[in-house]
Amino acid sequence: MRRKIDLFVVDDEAAFRELMIKVMSKTKYNLEVFSNGYEALEAMEKKEFDVGLIDIKMPNMDGIELLKELRKQNILTELIILTGQGSVPTAIAAMKLGCYDYLTKPIRLHELEAVIQKAYERKVLREENIVLREKSQRKDKYCEMVGKSAKMKSIF
């Protein structure tokens, strides 16, 4: 059985946050909602999420600023912009910051869940890639050992 996806939503609209809590399946997601970017940043200091949904238009810290701050932390969380006020310049800015996708509201629940699932799969692949790279680097270090006897070859 797969584990639940750790998902967060950042949106300044209380109605949207409540809707997300109601419609996002509790069997698929560990969902946390935040009303602004500062709350999300604080939470991410304590926990790493798999996927995040971020609104663009928010007071104090907009979605692009939040993306910049999250990228400074070098996290593996896949980030998706979900906004009611999409524009080409913000879409370009988000994608340059490594955003997984840029979606406009309203969106069908099954489409949103499909994008979240694909983003999660990408995160898992990135994590596996890091682990394999580290194993490969460790293995290469042992290849530097010198010796030709049968006992040394068995150790290698």
N, C-alpha and C positions, 0 to 999 in steps of 0.2 A: 504494500500500500504506500502511495506517495504521501509525503508530508504536506501540510497546508502551506500555501504561499503566504509569506509575511508581506502584507500590502498596506501602504499608507495612502491617504488622500489629503491634500492640502487645498482648501477652498474657503474663501471668506463668507460664502453664502451658507447660512445654517440649514436652509431647506435642502440644498444639494447634499450637504454632509449627512443629514438625516435620511435622505433618499438612498444614499450609498449604503448606509448601515442596514436599511431595510432590504435592499435588493441583492447585495453581495452575499452569496451563499456562505453560511458559517461552516459548511463542510469543506469548502475549498480554500477559504482565506482566514488568516488571522488579521483582521482589519483594525487599523487605528486611523482616526481622523483628526485633523488639525485645522484650526481656523486661520493660521498665518504661517509664514515661512520660519519665523523665530521658534515657534513651537516644534516644527518639524526638525529644525537643526538641533534643538535641545534633545529631542527624542533619539535622533540618530547618533548622538554622542554615547547613548546607553545601549543601543540595539542596532543591528544591521538588518535592513529590510531587503526583500527580494525585488520588489517592484514598487514604484511610487507614481501616483497620479497627481499632477500639479496644475493648478489653475494659473493662467497668465496674469489676469487683472486682479490684483489684491493691493490693499493699502499698505503703506510702509515698505514692504519688500515684495516686489512683483515676482512672477514665476521665473523670469529670466535671471534676476538677481539670485534667487534661490538656487537655480541650476548652477550658476557660477560658484556659489558658496559650497554646494555639495561636491562639485568637481574638484575643488581645492582639497577636499578631504580624501580624494583618491579611493572612493568607495566603489563597490561592484554593483550596487543597486541600479537596476534598469529604470530609467525615468521616462514617463510619458506625459506629454502636455495634453490636457483635456480642458478646452476652453469654449466659452460661448461667443467670444469675440476674436476669432482667428483672423490673422493677416499674414500676407506673404513675408514681410520683414521679420515678424516674430517667429514664424515657422523656420525661416532660414537661420535666425539666431539660435533657436533651440536645437536645430539639427547640428549646427557647428559646435555646440556644447556637448554633443554626444547623446542627445535625447534619442530614445528608441523609436518613438513615434509622436506624431502631432495630430490630435483628433479634435473635431469640433462638436459641440453639443448642439442639438440632442444626438445621442448615439444609442443604437439598439444594444440591449444588455448582452446578447449573445456575441455581438461584434466586439464589444469592449472586453468580454471575458476571453475571446480568442486572442486579442492583442496582448492582454495580460499574460496569458499562457505562453505565447511565443516569446515575450520579453523574459519571462521566468526561465524558459528553456535556454535562451541566450545567456542568461546569468549563470546557469548551471554549467554550460559549456565553457564559459570564461573561467569559472572556478576550477574545473577539471583541467583546463589547459595550464593554469598556474601550478597545480599540484604535479602534473606530468613534467613540466619544465623544471621544477625544483628537484624531482626525482632524477631526472636526466643529468642535472648539474652535479648532484651528489654522486651518481654513478661514475661520471667522468672523472671525478676527483680520485676515485679508487684506481682508475686505469693508469695513474701516474706511478703506481708502486712498481718496484723493480724486483725481479727474481724469476728464476727459471726452473727451480726444483719442483718435484711433484707436489710436495707439501705447500709451497707458495702458490702453485697454480690452483690447488683446491681452495686456498684462502681467497684468491681472486674471484 
